[in-house]
């Protein structure tokens, strides 16, 4: 045990040395007579405990305690005082020392016991403080620790007329990892992220986890914004490589926001807010990048929040509208299927198509109630068409991937269909191709449950960028919808014709109905018809129109007798489907 004894009285020092040596032959005592020498000793060596006199030539009372703590906040302190005043003892103990002993009142055994207890209490205190200021999962500093250090770093930067930066980063689509691979895999990924950050930052930079999948990097004493940009660029680049998680390759990118002190602000709270704003700007710009804070971002953030609030209330305010586009049978140009397309009639921004708000809806979770509203509105419209004597079509509905990742999604769908007495066969749910590979097992289970319910299932945007051919046989699909990028230049592009023919061949082999989207010309229709594409959709046949107009088009097309079926399903059939 190494003891630093800070005592200017030689007699007191000799008594303590003798007492400790008699009771513990392994005690090694280093004595200093002045506070300054004690601070130097703590800088140069490691001690288990400090025995501290409070009446020294260069320090008195609580000042002595503060100087020792400033030199080493982790070493336990046992005070040695000539005062037996209890109020004074309490005052000193409240300064963070572990024990208060009055000189000459205890023997060596009592002093040694006090030392041992002091060491154990300090260890427990350090452990508690560590847990309070560090993330339990990753072991790195937490939000509270960052706040404390950011305040100190800001003060140092301002005093020294230096520049510092704060980087805030959020993992892109981390939620998908938890949903598809489980929380244990998510925890493994977060620990791996810390390693990547450590390798990307400068030595000595503070890396902290603020919570969830959000991290921060504090850069002190930088030459300027360029140095912060280099670190951010290193981080983004490091995340391009897949992570090894439980034997699986997982790709997760990062969006980084950067703020600089003092240019962007001088208060820790302001810097945290600025970095957060910049980080969300990076996400809005497509993720997997970094952005510096700019004052103009405040208004953008406010506008974004207003947009989210408006979106949340849009259903209740009756601002959503379904438009429709026919899927025409190319063999006879009859209409027995239409696609519903959601539009938002915003009171200030006017009518917006799905591409303008669905991304925000998915990120905020609003897409869940919106999607259920669409299904219910389609059911209501089917009943209206039936009442009006319009040939009742099958209606294709675009459903966000998150719906198919919920194992209970078939339950509310069943409830809606039964409440409106709608034949499940009149509903065709479209899911984007990418949803198949995000969570193949979960999606497959959900689709099977939906198929059992009786609805039809379509894969949308096929060929748009994912390789899911191996999944097609595994999923109970009915329709393959060719992405418009393969249809747009069928008139002139031989490669496009080859690709489109290959996709149609796949559909035929799997006994799937093929729908070509984005048809604009007679030449495209001719090519698709020659290659046995069953359905075509696009402005060549009709633009998006409202329910009344699509009803008129269906009447004009003549419909097909087999499609002039009633909306109502027999209760017995509905119960069996459930």
C-alpha positions as CSV (number, residue, x, y, z in Angstrom):
1,X,0.0,0.0,0.0
2,X,1.5,3.4,-1.0
3,X,0.6,6.3,1.2
4,X,1.3,9.9,0.6
5,X,1.5,11.7,4.0
6,X,1.2,15.5,3.8
7,X,2.3,16.7,7.2
8,X,4.7,19.5,8.2
9,X,5.1,18.5,11.8
10,X,7.9,16.0,12.1
11,X,6.7,14.5,15.4
12,X,3.2,13.9,14.0
13,X,4.8,12.4,10.8
14,X,7.1,10.1,12.8
15,X,4.1,8.9,15.0
16,X,2.1,8.0,11.9
17,X,5.0,6.3,10.2
18,X,5.7,4.2,13.3
19,X,2.0,3.3,13.8
20,X,1.5,2.2,10.3
21,X,4.8,0.2,10.1
22,X,3.8,-1.8,13.2
23,X,0.5,-2.8,11.8
24,X,1.3,-3.2,8.2
25,X,4.7,-4.0,7.1
26,X,3.7,-3.5,3.4
27,X,2.8,0.2,3.9
28,X,5.1,2.5,2.0
29,X,4.9,6.1,3.3
30,X,6.1,9.0,1.2
31,X,6.1,12.3,3.2
32,X,5.9,15.9,2.0
33,X,5.8,18.9,4.3
34,X,4.1,21.3,1.9
35,X,1.0,21.2,-0.3
36,X,2.9,22.1,-3.4
37,X,5.3,19.2,-3.0
38,X,2.3,16.9,-2.5
39,X,0.8,18.0,-5.8
40,X,4.1,17.3,-7.5
41,X,4.3,13.9,-6.0
42,X,0.8,13.1,-7.2
43,X,1.8,14.2,-10.7
44,X,4.8,11.9,-10.7
45,X,3.6,8.8,-8.9
46,X,0.5,6.7,-8.1
47,X,-0.7,6.5,-4.5
48,X,-3.4,4.4,-2.9
49,X,-4.4,7.1,-0.3
50,X,-3.4,10.6,0.9
51,X,-3.2,11.4,4.6
52,X,-3.7,15.1,4.6
53,X,-3.0,17.6,7.4
54,X,-5.1,20.8,7.1
55,X,-2.6,23.2,8.6
56,X,0.3,23.5,6.2
57,X,2.7,26.3,5.4
58,X,1.2,26.8,2.0
59,X,-2.4,25.8,2.6
60,X,-5.1,25.6,5.2
61,X,-8.5,23.9,5.7
62,X,-10.7,23.1,2.7
63,X,-8.1,24.7,0.3
64,X,-5.8,21.8,1.0
65,X,-8.5,19.3,0.1
66,X,-9.3,21.2,-3.1
67,X,-5.7,21.3,-4.3
68,X,-5.2,17.5,-3.8
69,X,-8.5,16.8,-5.6
70,X,-7.5,19.0,-8.5
71,X,-4.2,17.1,-8.7
72,X,-5.8,13.7,-8.6
73,X,-9.6,13.4,-8.3
74,X,-9.4,9.6,-8.0
75,X,-7.2,9.2,-4.9
76,X,-9.0,8.8,-1.6
77,X,-8.2,11.4,1.1
78,X,-8.1,10.9,4.9
79,X,-7.9,14.2,6.7
80,X,-5.6,14.5,9.8
81,X,-6.6,17.4,11.9
82,X,-5.7,18.9,15.3
83,X,-9.3,20.1,15.6
84,X,-11.9,17.8,17.2
85,X,-14.7,20.2,16.4
86,X,-17.6,18.1,15.0
87,X,-19.1,20.9,12.8
88,X,-15.7,21.5,11.3
89,X,-15.3,17.8,10.6
90,X,-18.7,17.7,8.8
91,X,-17.8,20.7,6.7
92,X,-14.6,19.0,5.6
93,X,-16.3,15.6,4.9
94,X,-18.8,17.5,2.7
95,X,-15.8,18.5,0.5
96,X,-15.5,14.9,-0.7
97,X,-12.9,13.4,1.6
98,X,-13.4,9.8,2.8
99,X,-12.6,10.2,6.5
100,X,-11.7,12.7,9.2
101,X,-9.3,11.7,11.9
102,X,-8.1,13.7,14.9
103,X,-4.4,13.5,15.5
104,X,-3.2,11.3,18.4
105,X,-6.7,9.9,19.1
106,X,-6.2,6.6,17.4
107,X,-3.6,3.9,17.3
108,X,-2.1,2.4,14.2
109,X,-4.9,-0.2,13.9
110,X,-7.6,2.5,13.8
111,X,-5.7,4.6,11.3
112,X,-5.1,1.6,9.1
113,X,-8.7,0.6,9.3
114,X,-9.7,4.2,8.3
115,X,-7.3,4.0,5.4
116,X,-8.7,0.7,4.1
117,X,-12.3,1.9,4.5
118,X,-11.4,5.1,2.7
119,X,-9.9,3.2,-0.2
120,X,-13.0,1.0,-0.5
121,X,-15.4,3.9,-0.3
122,X,-13.5,5.8,-2.9
123,X,-13.5,2.8,-5.3
124,X,-17.2,2.5,-4.8
125,X,-17.6,6.2,-5.4
126,X,-15.5,6.2,-8.5
127,X,-17.5,3.2,-9.8
128,X,-20.8,4.9,-9.2
129,X,-19.6,8.1,-10.8
130,X,-18.3,6.1,-13.8
131,X,-21.6,4.4,-14.3
132,X,-23.4,7.7,-14.0
133,X,-21.2,9.4,-16.6
134,X,-20.5,6.5,-19.0
135,X,-22.7,4.4,-21.3
136,X,-23.3,0.9,-19.8
137,X,-23.4,-0.8,-23.2
138,X,-20.3,0.7,-24.9
139,X,-18.3,1.9,-21.9
140,X,-17.7,5.3,-23.5
141,X,-18.8,8.7,-21.9
142,X,-22.5,9.4,-22.0
143,X,-24.5,12.6,-22.6
144,X,-24.0,14.0,-19.1
145,X,-20.2,13.5,-19.3
146,X,-20.2,15.2,-22.7
147,X,-22.2,18.2,-21.4
148,X,-19.6,18.6,-18.6
149,X,-16.6,18.3,-20.9
150,X,-18.2,20.5,-23.5
151,X,-18.6,23.3,-21.0
152,X,-15.0,23.0,-19.9
153,X,-13.8,22.7,-23.5
154,X,-15.8,25.8,-24.5
155,X,-14.2,27.8,-21.7
156,X,-10.7,26.7,-22.6
157,X,-11.3,27.6,-26.3
158,X,-12.6,31.1,-25.4
159,X,-9.8,31.8,-22.9
160,X,-7.1,30.7,-25.3
161,X,-8.7,32.1,-28.4
162,X,-8.7,28.7,-30.0
163,X,-11.2,26.9,-32.2
164,X,-13.1,23.7,-31.3
165,X,-15.8,21.7,-33.0
166,X,-18.6,19.3,-32.0
167,X,-19.6,16.5,-34.3
168,X,-23.0,14.8,-33.8
169,X,-23.7,11.7,-35.8
170,X,-26.7,9.4,-36.1
171,X,-26.7,6.0,-37.7
172,X,-28.9,5.7,-40.8
173,X,-31.7,3.2,-40.6
174,X,-30.3,1.6,-37.4
175,X,-33.9,0.8,-36.5
176,X,-34.1,-1.7,-39.3
177,X,-31.2,-3.7,-37.8
178,X,-33.0,-4.0,-34.5
179,X,-36.2,-4.9,-36.2
180,X,-34.7,-7.5,-38.6
181,X,-31.8,-9.0,-36.6
182,X,-32.9,-8.3,-33.0
183,X,-31.7,-6.0,-30.2
184,X,-28.7,-8.2,-29.4
185,X,-27.4,-7.7,-32.9
186,X,-28.1,-4.0,-32.5
187,X,-26.0,-3.9,-29.4
188,X,-23.2,-5.6,-31.1
189,X,-23.4,-3.1,-33.9
190,X,-23.2,-0.2,-31.5
191,X,-20.1,-1.5,-29.9
192,X,-18.5,-2.0,-33.3
193,X,-19.5,1.6,-34.2
194,X,-17.4,2.9,-31.2
195,X,-14.4,1.1,-32.6
196,X,-14.9,2.7,-36.0
197,X,-15.3,6.1,-34.5
198,X,-12.1,5.7,-32.4
199,X,-10.2,4.8,-35.5
200,X,-11.6,7.8,-37.4
201,X,-11.1,10.5,-34.8
202,X,-7.9,12.1,-33.7
203,X,-6.0,10.7,-30.6
204,X,-7.4,12.3,-27.5
205,X,-10.8,13.3,-29.1
206,X,-13.7,12.7,-26.8
207,X,-16.2,10.1,-28.2
208,X,-19.5,9.8,-26.4
209,X,-22.8,8.0,-26.9
210,X,-25.8,10.3,-26.3
211,X,-28.3,7.6,-26.4
212,X,-29.9,5.1,-28.9
213,X,-27.8,5.3,-32.1
214,X,-26.6,8.9,-31.6
215,X,-23.0,9.7,-30.9
216,X,-20.8,12.8,-30.5
217,X,-17.1,13.6,-31.1
218,X,-15.6,16.6,-29.4
219,X,-12.6,18.1,-31.2
220,X,-10.5,20.6,-29.1
221,X,-7.8,22.8,-30.3
222,X,-8.3,22.6,-34.1
223,X,-6.8,24.8,-36.7
224,X,-10.2,25.6,-38.3
225,X,-13.3,24.1,-39.9
226,X,-11.2,22.1,-42.4
227,X,-9.8,19.9,-39.6
228,X,-13.3,19.2,-38.4
229,X,-14.4,18.4,-41.9
230,X,-11.5,15.9,-42.3
231,X,-12.6,14.0,-39.2
232,X,-16.2,14.0,-40.4
233,X,-15.1,12.8,-43.8
234,X,-13.1,10.0,-42.2
235,X,-16.1,8.9,-40.2
236,X,-18.4,8.8,-43.2
237,X,-15.8,6.9,-45.2
238,X,-15.2,4.4,-42.4
239,X,-18.9,3.5,-42.4
240,X,-18.8,2.5,-46.0
241,X,-17.4,-0.9,-45.0
242,X,-19.9,-3.4,-43.8
243,X,-20.0,-4.4,-40.1
244,X,-19.6,-8.0,-39.0
245,X,-22.5,-8.6,-36.6
246,X,-23.2,-12.1,-35.4
247,X,-21.6,-13.7,-38.5
248,X,-23.6,-11.4,-40.8
249,X,-22.6,-8.5,-43.0
250,X,-24.5,-5.3,-42.0
251,X,-24.1,-2.0,-43.8
252,X,-25.0,1.1,-41.8
253,X,-24.0,4.6,-42.8
254,X,-23.8,7.7,-40.7
255,X,-25.1,11.3,-41.0
256,X,-22.9,13.9,-39.3
257,X,-23.6,17.4,-38.2
258,X,-20.8,19.8,-37.4
259,X,-20.7,23.0,-35.4
260,X,-17.7,25.2,-34.6
261,X,-16.9,27.3,-31.6
262,X,-16.8,30.3,-31.3
263,X,-18.0,30.9,-34.9
264,X,-21.4,29.2,-34.4
265,X,-21.9,29.8,-30.7
266,X,-20.2,30.1,-27.3
267,X,-22.6,28.2,-25.1
268,X,-22.6,24.4,-24.8
269,X,-26.4,24.1,-25.1
270,X,-26.3,26.2,-28.3
271,X,-23.5,24.1,-29.8
272,X,-25.4,20.9,-29.1
273,X,-28.5,22.3,-30.7
274,X,-26.5,23.5,-33.7
275,X,-24.8,20.1,-34.2
276,X,-28.2,18.4,-34.0
277,X,-29.7,20.7,-36.6
278,X,-26.8,20.2,-38.9
279,X,-27.1,16.4,-38.5
280,X,-30.7,16.4,-39.4
281,X,-29.9,18.5,-42.5
282,X,-27.4,15.7,-43.4
283,X,-30.2,13.2,-43.1
284,X,-32.5,15.3,-45.2
285,X,-29.9,15.6,-47.9
286,X,-29.9,11.9,-48.4
287,X,-28.0,10.5,-45.4
288,X,-24.4,9.1,-45.5
289,X,-22.9,12.6,-45.5
290,X,-22.0,15.5,-43.2
291,X,-23.2,19.1,-43.0
292,X,-21.8,22.2,-41.3
293,X,-24.3,24.2,-39.2
294,X,-25.5,27.5,-40.8
295,X,-27.9,30.0,-39.2
296,X,-30.4,29.5,-42.0
297,X,-30.9,25.9,-40.9
298,X,-33.0,27.1,-37.9
299,X,-35.8,28.2,-40.2
300,X,-35.6,25.0,-42.2
301,X,-35.9,23.0,-39.0
302,X,-38.9,25.0,-37.9
303,X,-40.5,24.5,-41.3
304,X,-39.7,20.7,-41.1
305,X,-41.3,20.5,-37.7
306,X,-44.4,22.4,-38.9
307,X,-44.6,19.9,-41.8
308,X,-44.4,16.9,-39.5
309,X,-47.2,18.4,-37.3
310,X,-49.4,19.1,-40.4
311,X,-48.8,15.6,-41.6
312,X,-49.8,14.1,-38.3
313,X,-53.1,15.9,-38.4
314,X,-53.8,15.5,-42.1
315,X,-56.1,12.5,-41.7
316,X,-58.2,14.1,-38.9
317,X,-58.5,17.2,-41.0
318,X,-59.6,15.3,-44.1
319,X,-56.8,16.6,-46.3
320,X,-55.9,13.3,-47.9
321,X,-57.4,12.3,-51.2
322,X,-57.1,9.2,-53.3
323,X,-56.6,9.5,-57.1
324,X,-56.7,6.6,-59.4
325,X,-55.0,5.3,-62.5
326,X,-56.2,2.3,-64.6
327,X,-54.1,-0.8,-65.2
328,X,-55.4,-1.6,-68.7
329,X,-55.5,-5.2,-70.0
330,X,-53.3,-4.9,-73.1
331,X,-55.1,-7.7,-74.9
332,X,-58.5,-5.9,-75.1
333,X,-57.9,-2.5,-73.4
334,X,-60.5,-3.2,-70.7
335,X,-60.1,-1.9,-67.2
336,X,-60.6,-4.3,-64.3
337,X,-57.7,-3.1,-62.0
338,X,-57.0,0.5,-60.9
339,X,-54.2,1.8,-58.7
340,X,-54.9,4.2,-55.9
341,X,-52.4,7.0,-55.3
342,X,-52.5,9.1,-52.2
343,X,-52.3,12.8,-52.5
344,X,-52.2,15.5,-49.7
345,X,-54.2,18.7,-50.2
346,X,-52.1,20.9,-48.0
347,X,-53.8,24.1,-47.1
348,X,-50.6,26.2,-47.9
349,X,-48.5,24.1,-50.2
350,X,-51.3,22.8,-52.4
351,X,-51.7,19.3,-53.7
352,X,-48.6,17.1,-53.0
353,X,-47.9,13.7,-54.5
354,X,-46.7,10.8,-52.3
355,X,-43.0,11.4,-53.2
356,X,-43.2,14.8,-51.4
357,X,-44.3,13.4,-48.0
358,X,-44.1,9.6,-47.6
359,X,-40.4,9.7,-46.6
360,X,-41.3,12.0,-43.7
361,X,-44.3,9.9,-42.9
362,X,-42.1,6.8,-42.7
363,X,-39.4,8.4,-40.6
364,X,-42.0,9.8,-38.1
365,X,-44.1,6.7,-37.9
366,X,-47.2,8.6,-39.3
367,X,-47.2,6.2,-42.3
368,X,-48.9,3.5,-40.1
369,X,-52.2,5.3,-39.5
370,X,-52.0,6.9,-43.0
371,X,-51.7,3.5,-44.6
372,X,-54.7,2.2,-42.7
373,X,-56.7,5.2,-43.7
374,X,-55.9,4.5,-47.4
375,X,-57.1,0.9,-47.0
376,X,-60.3,2.0,-45.3
377,X,-61.0,4.7,-47.9
378,X,-60.5,2.2,-50.8
379,X,-63.1,0.0,-49.1
380,X,-65.5,2.9,-48.8
381,X,-64.9,3.8,-52.5
382,X,-65.6,0.2,-53.6
383,X,-69.0,0.4,-51.9
384,X,-69.7,3.7,-53.6
385,X,-68.9,2.3,-57.0
386,X,-71.1,-0.7,-56.3
387,X,-74.0,1.5,-55.3
388,X,-73.6,3.6,-58.4
389,X,-73.6,0.6,-60.7
390,X,-70.0,1.0,-61.7
391,X,-68.1,-2.2,-62.6
392,X,-66.2,-2.9,-59.4
393,X,-62.5,-3.1,-60.1
394,X,-59.7,-4.6,-58.1
395,X,-57.8,-1.8,-56.4
396,X,-54.0,-1.8,-56.0
397,X,-52.7,0.0,-52.9
398,X,-49.1,1.0,-52.2
399,X,-48.2,-0.1,-48.7
400,X,-45.0,1.1,-46.9
401,X,-42.4,-1.6,-46.1
402,X,-42.9,-1.0,-42.4
403,X,-46.4,-2.5,-42.6
404,X,-45.1,-5.8,-43.9
405,X,-42.5,-5.9,-41.1
406,X,-45.3,-5.9,-38.5
407,X,-46.5,-9.5,-37.9
408,X,-49.9,-8.2,-36.8
409,X,-50.6,-6.1,-39.9
410,X,-53.1,-8.7,-41.2
411,X,-55.3,-8.1,-38.1
412,X,-56.3,-4.5,-38.7
413,X,-56.6,-5.2,-42.4
414,X,-59.1,-8.1,-41.7
415,X,-61.0,-5.8,-39.3
416,X,-61.4,-3.1,-42.0
417,X,-62.4,-5.5,-44.7
418,X,-65.0,-7.1,-42.5
419,X,-66.4,-3.8,-41.2
420,X,-67.1,-2.7,-44.8
421,X,-68.0,-6.2,-46.0
422,X,-65.4,-6.0,-48.8
423,X,-64.2,-9.1,-50.6
424,X,-60.5,-9.4,-49.8
425,X,-59.9,-10.4,-53.5
426,X,-60.7,-6.9,-54.5
427,X,-57.6,-5.6,-52.6
428,X,-54.1,-5.8,-54.1
429,X,-51.3,-4.7,-51.9
430,X,-48.2,-3.4,-53.6
431,X,-44.9,-3.6,-51.8
432,X,-41.6,-2.1,-53.1
433,X,-39.0,-4.6,-54.2
434,X,-36.6,-3.4,-51.5
435,X,-38.9,-4.5,-48.7
436,X,-38.3,-8.1,-49.6
437,X,-34.6,-8.0,-48.6
438,X,-34.8,-5.8,-45.5
439,X,-36.4,-8.6,-43.5
440,X,-37.1,-11.6,-45.7
441,X,-38.3,-13.9,-42.9
442,X,-40.6,-11.5,-41.3
443,X,-41.9,-10.2,-44.6
444,X,-42.6,-13.7,-45.8
445,X,-44.6,-14.6,-42.7
446,X,-46.6,-11.4,-43.0
447,X,-47.3,-12.0,-46.8
448,X,-48.4,-15.6,-46.1
449,X,-50.9,-14.4,-43.5
450,X,-52.2,-11.8,-45.9
451,X,-52.5,-14.4,-48.7
452,X,-54.5,-16.6,-46.3
453,X,-56.7,-13.6,-45.7
454,X,-57.5,-13.6,-49.5
455,X,-55.9,-10.4,-50.7
456,X,-53.6,-10.2,-53.8
457,X,-50.0,-9.3,-53.5
458,X,-47.9,-7.4,-55.9
459,X,-44.2,-6.6,-56.1
460,X,-43.7,-3.0,-57.2
461,X,-40.8,-1.3,-58.9
462,X,-39.3,-4.6,-59.9
463,X,-35.7,-4.3,-61.2
464,X,-35.2,-0.8,-59.7
465,X,-32.0,-1.7,-58.0
466,X,-32.3,-4.7,-55.8
467,X,-31.4,-8.3,-56.5
468,X,-34.3,-10.2,-55.1
469,X,-34.8,-12.9,-57.8
470,X,-33.9,-15.6,-55.3
471,X,-36.8,-14.4,-53.1
472,X,-39.5,-14.4,-55.7
473,X,-40.2,-18.1,-55.4
474,X,-40.3,-17.8,-51.6
475,X,-43.0,-15.2,-51.4
476,X,-46.7,-15.8,-52.2
477,X,-46.9,-13.1,-54.9
478,X,-49.6,-12.6,-57.6
479,X,-48.3,-9.7,-59.6
480,X,-45.0,-8.4,-60.8
481,X,-44.9,-4.7,-61.7
482,X,-42.1,-3.7,-64.0
483,X,-40.4,-0.5,-62.9
484,X,-41.0,2.5,-65.3
485,X,-37.3,2.9,-65.9
486,X,-37.4,-0.3,-68.1
487,X,-40.4,0.9,-70.0
488,X,-39.5,4.5,-70.7
489,X,-37.2,3.9,-73.6
490,X,-38.6,0.6,-75.1
491,X,-39.1,2.4,-78.4
492,X,-35.4,3.0,-79.0
493,X,-33.3,1.2,-76.5
494,X,-32.3,-2.4,-77.4
495,X,-30.9,-3.1,-74.0
496,X,-34.1,-1.9,-72.3
497,X,-36.0,-4.3,-74.6
498,X,-33.8,-7.2,-73.6
499,X,-34.2,-6.4,-69.9
500,X,-38.0,-5.9,-70.2
501,X,-38.3,-9.2,-72.1
502,X,-36.2,-11.0,-69.4
503,X,-38.5,-9.6,-66.6
504,X,-41.6,-10.7,-68.5
505,X,-40.1,-14.2,-68.9
506,X,-39.5,-14.4,-65.2
507,X,-43.1,-13.4,-64.5
508,X,-44.4,-16.0,-66.9
509,X,-42.3,-18.7,-65.4
510,X,-43.6,-17.9,-62.0
511,X,-47.2,-17.6,-63.2
512,X,-47.3,-13.9,-62.1
513,X,-49.4,-11.3,-63.8
514,X,-47.1,-8.7,-65.3
515,X,-47.9,-4.9,-65.2
516,X,-45.7,-2.4,-67.1
517,X,-45.7,1.0,-65.5
518,X,-45.0,4.4,-67.1
519,X,-46.3,3.7,-70.6
520,X,-46.3,6.8,-72.7
521,X,-46.4,5.6,-76.4
522,X,-48.0,3.3,-78.8
523,X,-44.6,1.7,-79.5
524,X,-44.2,0.7,-75.9
525,X,-47.7,-0.8,-76.0
526,X,-46.9,-2.8,-79.1
527,X,-43.7,-4.2,-77.7
528,X,-45.3,-5.2,-74.4
529,X,-48.3,-6.8,-76.1
530,X,-46.0,-8.8,-78.4
531,X,-44.2,-10.1,-75.3
532,X,-47.4,-11.1,-73.5
533,X,-47.5,-8.4,-70.8
534,X,-50.9,-8.7,-69.3
535,X,-51.4,-5.1,-68.0
536,X,-50.2,-1.6,-68.9
537,X,-50.3,1.6,-66.8
538,X,-49.3,5.1,-67.7
539,X,-50.4,8.5,-69.1
540,X,-50.8,6.9,-72.5
541,X,-54.1,5.4,-71.2
542,X,-55.0,7.9,-68.5
543,X,-53.5,10.4,-66.1
544,X,-54.3,10.2,-62.4
545,X,-58.0,11.0,-62.0
546,X,-60.5,11.1,-59.1
547,X,-62.9,8.4,-58.2
548,X,-65.8,9.7,-60.3
549,X,-63.6,10.0,-63.4
550,X,-62.1,6.5,-63.0
551,X,-65.6,5.2,-62.6
552,X,-66.6,6.7,-65.9
553,X,-63.5,5.2,-67.6
554,X,-64.4,1.8,-66.3
555,X,-67.9,2.1,-67.6
556,X,-66.6,3.2,-71.0
557,X,-64.1,0.4,-71.2
558,X,-67.0,-2.1,-70.7
559,X,-65.4,-3.9,-67.9
560,X,-65.5,-7.7,-67.9
561,X,-68.5,-9.7,-66.7
562,X,-66.2,-11.6,-64.3
563,X,-65.3,-8.2,-62.8
564,X,-68.8,-7.1,-62.3
565,X,-68.9,-8.8,-59.0
566,X,-70.4,-7.6,-55.7
567,X,-68.2,-5.9,-53.1
568,X,-69.8,-7.8,-50.3
569,X,-68.3,-11.0,-49.2
570,X,-70.3,-13.6,-47.3
571,X,-69.7,-13.5,-43.6
572,X,-68.9,-17.2,-43.6
573,X,-66.1,-16.6,-46.2
574,X,-64.6,-13.7,-44.2
575,X,-64.5,-15.7,-41.0
576,X,-62.8,-18.6,-42.8
577,X,-60.2,-16.2,-44.2
578,X,-59.4,-15.0,-40.8
